[in-house]
Amino acid sequence: MKEVSVVVSTYSKDRFEYVVDCVESLKRQSYKPIEIFLVLDPVPELVEFYRSKMLGDVRIVVSEKFGLSNARNSGVKSVSGEIIAFIDDDAVADVKWLENIVKNYEDPKVVGVGGFIKPLWESGAPAWFPEELNWIVGCSYKGLPESKTCVRNPIGCNMSFRKDVFEKVGYFRSDLGRFGKRLLAGEEPEFSIRILKKNPLSKIMYDPSAVVFHRVNRGRASFRYLFKRSFYEGVSKALITSSSMVSNNSLSTESGYLKYLLRVAVPSRLRRIYLIQNLCQSMVLLFSVFAVFLGFSVVRLGSR
């Protein structure tokens, strides 16, 4: 029986209720984790608060530095399980989340597993917001595979890796990932790219039966957030491609997604452009693509 450690990280006392809901969902798992770690930013007041609130069966770790990637790395260095699962502090796991993740590790070639992330919109999904852009709010998006398959990388809110992978290829890059209000991302694909380059025969699986539910607050249901997150996605991809570990075809996932948007998602809506929702969603899809390209170009041109 494989031992699983779960890592959750948080940076604010205001997210306490979310953290409690997340931890409770982990305790209800049909496949019990051997330990649950809550990783905190290195702020004494924050650490004191959570130590006074959380029960003893949740182990608290203080991150070495600020930022999501640093928090996850601190969690990785603390766990003892053979498999490390990650979930966001504002998400809750389906009762069979870990059970369905662990099944995939029966294959010794599988080094990582991610699952389906369903959005829980605080005030309902805006009519203008297309499902193809659910990645902007940290969730699974339309265009992903609908059945279990090999992928390049999982999404951070619902992912897991064998612990020994970190010993072989290192940790998440600290210059990628969330840091305060910087909406950088990309630590998961960059880490996964290193894994697959180190061992091309290894596999990272996407299993949609492993489900978590991710809260989406009102602030993310805005056009301003969509632009900012899309722009920083472009910045993140430019930073990833600057690495010597990344080959020319490492962004094939993004290329395939872009083709899907331009060949399927947008045209399917334009065929029914008389519906105002389809017109709006088509424009939003194209605007997001533009913002990603803008962020990517700013970094690449600035590095010349």
C-alpha positions as CSV (number, residue, x, y, z in Angstrom):
1,M,0.0,0.0,0.0
2,K,1.5,3.3,-1.1
3,E,1.9,6.0,1.5
4,V,0.6,9.5,0.4
5,S,1.5,12.8,2.0
6,V,-0.7,15.9,1.1
7,V,0.7,19.4,0.9
8,V,-1.6,22.5,1.3
9,S,-0.2,26.0,1.4
10,T,-1.7,29.3,2.4
11,Y,-0.5,32.9,2.9
12,S,-3.4,34.6,4.8
13,K,-5.4,34.4,7.9
14,D,-8.4,35.5,5.8
15,R,-8.4,32.1,4.1
16,F,-8.8,30.1,7.4
17,E,-12.3,28.9,6.6
18,Y,-11.2,27.7,3.2
19,V,-8.2,25.9,4.8
20,V,-10.5,24.2,7.3
21,D,-12.8,23.0,4.5
22,C,-9.9,21.7,2.5
23,V,-8.3,19.8,5.4
24,E,-11.6,18.3,6.4
25,S,-12.1,17.0,2.9
26,L,-8.6,15.3,3.1
27,K,-9.5,13.7,6.4
28,R,-12.6,12.1,4.8
29,Q,-10.7,10.5,2.0
30,S,-11.5,6.8,1.2
31,Y,-7.7,6.3,0.8
32,K,-6.2,8.0,3.9
33,P,-3.1,10.1,3.6
34,I,-0.4,9.3,6.2
35,E,0.1,13.0,6.9
36,I,-1.3,16.4,6.0
37,F,1.1,19.4,5.8
38,L,0.0,23.0,5.9
39,V,2.8,25.2,4.6
40,L,2.8,28.9,5.7
41,D,4.6,32.0,4.4
42,P,7.4,33.0,6.9
43,V,5.3,35.6,8.7
44,P,5.4,35.1,12.6
45,E,1.8,36.4,13.1
46,L,0.5,34.0,10.4
47,V,2.3,31.1,11.8
48,E,1.1,31.8,15.4
49,F,-2.5,32.1,14.1
50,Y,-2.6,28.8,12.4
51,R,-0.7,26.9,15.1
52,S,-3.3,28.1,17.6
53,K,-6.2,27.1,15.3
54,M,-5.2,23.9,13.6
55,L,-5.5,20.5,15.3
56,G,-2.4,18.4,16.0
57,D,-3.0,16.0,13.2
58,V,-2.2,18.7,10.7
59,R,1.5,19.3,10.6
60,I,2.5,23.0,10.1
61,V,5.6,23.9,8.1
62,V,7.0,27.4,7.7
63,S,8.2,28.1,4.2
64,E,11.8,29.0,3.7
65,K,10.8,32.0,1.5
66,F,7.7,33.7,0.1
67,G,5.8,32.5,-2.9
68,L,3.8,29.4,-3.9
69,S,6.7,27.5,-5.4
70,N,8.9,28.0,-2.3
71,A,5.9,26.9,-0.2
72,R,5.5,23.7,-2.2
73,N,9.2,23.0,-2.1
74,S,9.3,23.4,1.7
75,G,6.4,20.9,1.8
76,V,8.3,18.4,-0.4
77,K,11.3,18.6,1.9
78,S,9.2,17.8,5.0
79,V,7.1,14.9,3.9
80,S,7.8,11.2,4.4
81,G,5.3,9.6,1.9
82,E,6.2,7.9,-1.3
83,I,3.7,10.0,-3.2
84,I,3.2,13.7,-2.6
85,A,-0.2,15.2,-3.5
86,F,-0.9,18.9,-3.8
87,I,-4.2,20.8,-3.5
88,D,-4.9,24.5,-3.2
89,D,-6.1,26.0,0.1
90,D,-9.4,27.1,-1.5
91,A,-10.3,23.7,-2.9
92,V,-12.0,20.6,-1.5
93,A,-11.3,17.1,-2.6
94,D,-13.8,14.5,-3.7
95,V,-13.9,11.6,-1.2
96,K,-12.2,9.3,-3.7
97,W,-9.6,11.8,-4.9
98,L,-6.5,10.1,-3.5
99,E,-7.9,6.6,-4.2
100,N,-8.2,7.4,-7.9
101,I,-4.8,9.1,-8.0
102,V,-3.0,6.2,-6.3
103,K,-4.4,3.6,-8.8
104,N,-2.3,5.2,-11.5
105,Y,0.9,4.6,-9.6
106,E,0.6,0.8,-10.0
107,D,2.4,1.5,-13.3
108,P,6.1,2.0,-12.3
109,K,6.6,4.3,-15.3
110,V,4.1,6.8,-13.9
111,V,5.9,9.5,-12.0
112,G,3.1,12.1,-11.7
113,V,-0.8,12.2,-11.8
114,G,-3.2,15.1,-12.1
115,G,-7.0,15.1,-12.0
116,F,-10.1,17.1,-12.9
117,I,-10.6,20.5,-11.2
118,K,-14.2,21.7,-11.2
119,P,-14.9,25.4,-10.6
120,L,-17.2,26.5,-7.8
121,W,-18.1,30.0,-8.9
122,E,-18.9,32.2,-5.9
123,S,-21.4,34.3,-7.9
124,G,-21.9,32.1,-10.9
125,A,-19.9,31.9,-14.1
126,P,-20.2,35.1,-16.2
127,A,-22.1,34.5,-19.4
128,W,-19.2,36.0,-21.4
129,F,-16.7,33.7,-19.8
130,P,-15.9,30.6,-22.1
131,E,-15.2,27.2,-20.5
132,E,-12.0,27.1,-22.7
133,L,-10.5,29.7,-20.4
134,N,-11.2,27.9,-17.1
135,W,-7.4,27.6,-16.7
136,I,-7.4,31.3,-15.9
137,V,-9.2,30.6,-12.6
138,G,-7.1,27.5,-11.9
139,C,-9.5,24.9,-13.2
140,S,-9.8,22.2,-15.9
141,Y,-10.8,23.7,-19.2
142,K,-12.7,22.7,-22.2
143,G,-10.2,21.2,-24.7
144,L,-8.5,18.9,-22.2
145,P,-8.8,15.1,-22.8
146,E,-12.1,13.6,-21.5
147,S,-10.6,10.3,-20.5
148,K,-7.4,9.0,-18.8
149,T,-4.3,9.8,-20.8
150,C,-0.7,10.8,-20.7
151,V,-0.1,14.5,-20.6
152,R,2.9,16.9,-20.3
153,N,1.9,18.3,-16.9
154,P,-0.9,18.4,-14.4
155,I,-2.6,21.6,-13.0
156,G,-1.2,22.7,-9.6
157,C,-4.5,22.6,-7.7
158,N,-4.8,18.9,-8.3
159,M,-1.5,17.2,-8.9
160,S,0.8,14.6,-7.4
161,F,4.3,13.2,-7.9
162,R,6.5,10.5,-6.6
163,K,8.8,11.9,-4.0
164,D,12.0,10.5,-5.5
165,V,11.3,12.5,-8.7
166,F,12.3,15.7,-6.7
167,E,15.5,14.0,-5.6
168,K,16.4,13.3,-9.2
169,V,15.4,16.5,-11.0
170,G,15.2,19.2,-8.3
171,Y,12.3,21.3,-7.1
172,F,9.8,23.8,-8.5
173,R,11.5,26.9,-9.9
174,S,11.0,29.7,-7.4
175,D,11.0,32.5,-10.1
176,L,7.8,30.9,-11.4
177,G,4.4,30.5,-9.7
178,R,2.3,32.9,-7.6
179,F,4.1,35.5,-5.5
180,G,1.8,38.1,-3.8
181,K,-0.1,39.8,-6.6
182,R,2.1,38.6,-9.4
183,L,-0.1,36.2,-11.3
184,L,2.9,34.2,-12.6
185,A,2.4,30.5,-13.3
186,G,4.2,27.7,-15.1
187,E,6.1,26.0,-12.3
188,E,4.2,22.8,-13.0
189,P,4.9,22.5,-16.7
190,E,8.5,23.6,-16.3
191,F,9.0,20.9,-13.6
192,S,7.3,18.3,-15.6
193,I,9.4,19.2,-18.7
194,R,12.5,18.5,-16.7
195,I,11.1,15.2,-15.5
196,L,10.3,14.0,-19.0
197,K,13.7,15.2,-20.4
198,K,15.5,13.4,-17.6
199,N,13.6,10.2,-18.3
200,P,11.7,10.2,-21.6
201,L,10.1,6.8,-20.7
202,S,8.4,8.1,-17.7
203,K,4.7,9.1,-17.8
204,I,2.6,11.8,-16.3
205,M,-1.1,10.9,-16.3
206,Y,-4.3,12.9,-16.4
207,D,-7.1,11.0,-14.7
208,P,-10.4,12.9,-14.7
209,S,-11.9,10.5,-12.1
210,A,-9.6,12.2,-9.5
211,V,-11.7,15.3,-8.7
212,V,-11.3,18.4,-6.6
213,F,-13.6,21.4,-6.4
214,H,-12.0,24.8,-6.6
215,R,-13.6,28.0,-5.3
216,V,-13.6,31.0,-7.7
217,N,-14.3,34.2,-5.9
218,R,-16.0,37.2,-7.4
219,G,-12.8,39.1,-8.0
220,R,-11.7,36.5,-10.6
221,A,-15.0,36.8,-12.5
222,S,-13.9,40.1,-14.1
223,F,-12.5,41.2,-17.4
224,R,-9.7,42.9,-15.7
225,Y,-8.5,39.7,-14.0
226,L,-8.9,37.8,-17.3
227,F,-6.5,40.2,-19.0
228,K,-4.0,40.2,-16.2
229,R,-3.9,36.5,-15.8
230,S,-3.6,35.9,-19.5
231,F,-0.8,38.5,-19.8
232,Y,1.1,36.8,-17.0
233,E,0.6,33.4,-18.6
234,G,2.5,34.7,-21.6
235,V,5.2,36.1,-19.3
236,S,5.4,32.7,-17.6
237,K,5.7,30.8,-20.9
238,A,8.5,33.1,-22.0
239,L,10.4,32.5,-18.8
240,I,10.0,28.7,-19.3
241,T,11.4,28.8,-22.8
242,S,14.4,30.8,-21.6
243,S,15.6,27.7,-19.7
244,S,18.4,25.5,-21.3
245,M,16.3,22.5,-20.1
246,V,13.5,23.4,-22.5
247,S,13.5,22.1,-26.1
248,N,11.8,23.7,-29.1
249,N,8.8,21.3,-28.9
250,S,8.3,21.7,-25.1
251,L,5.3,24.1,-25.7
252,S,3.6,21.7,-28.0
253,T,0.7,21.5,-25.5
254,E,0.2,25.3,-25.8
255,S,0.4,25.1,-29.6
256,G,-2.2,22.3,-29.7
257,Y,-4.5,24.3,-27.4
258,L,-4.1,27.5,-29.6
259,K,-5.0,25.5,-32.7
260,Y,-8.1,24.1,-30.8
261,L,-9.2,27.6,-30.0
262,L,-8.8,29.0,-33.5
263,R,-10.0,26.0,-35.4
264,V,-12.8,24.7,-33.1
265,A,-13.8,27.0,-30.2
266,V,-14.1,30.3,-32.0
267,P,-15.5,29.0,-35.3
268,S,-18.2,27.0,-33.5
269,R,-19.4,30.2,-31.8
270,L,-19.2,32.3,-34.9
271,R,-21.5,29.9,-36.7
272,R,-24.2,31.1,-34.2
273,I,-22.9,34.6,-33.9
274,Y,-26.5,35.9,-33.7
275,L,-26.5,34.8,-30.1
276,I,-24.9,37.6,-28.1
277,Q,-23.3,35.2,-25.7
278,N,-21.4,33.5,-28.5
279,L,-20.3,36.8,-29.9
280,C,-19.0,37.9,-26.5
281,Q,-17.2,34.6,-25.8
282,S,-15.5,34.6,-29.2
283,M,-14.2,38.1,-28.6
284,V,-13.0,37.1,-25.1
285,L,-11.2,34.1,-26.4
286,L,-9.4,36.1,-29.0
287,F,-8.6,38.9,-26.5
288,S,-7.1,36.3,-24.1
289,V,-4.9,34.9,-26.9
290,F,-3.7,38.5,-27.6
291,A,-2.9,39.1,-24.0
292,V,-0.9,35.9,-23.7
293,F,1.0,36.8,-26.8
294,L,1.6,40.3,-25.5
295,G,3.1,39.0,-22.2
296,F,5.2,36.5,-24.0
297,S,6.5,39.2,-26.4
298,V,7.3,41.7,-23.7
299,V,9.7,39.2,-22.0
300,R,11.3,37.9,-25.1
301,L,11.9,41.3,-26.6
302,G,13.2,42.6,-23.3
303,S,15.7,39.8,-23.1
304,R,17.4,40.6,-26.4
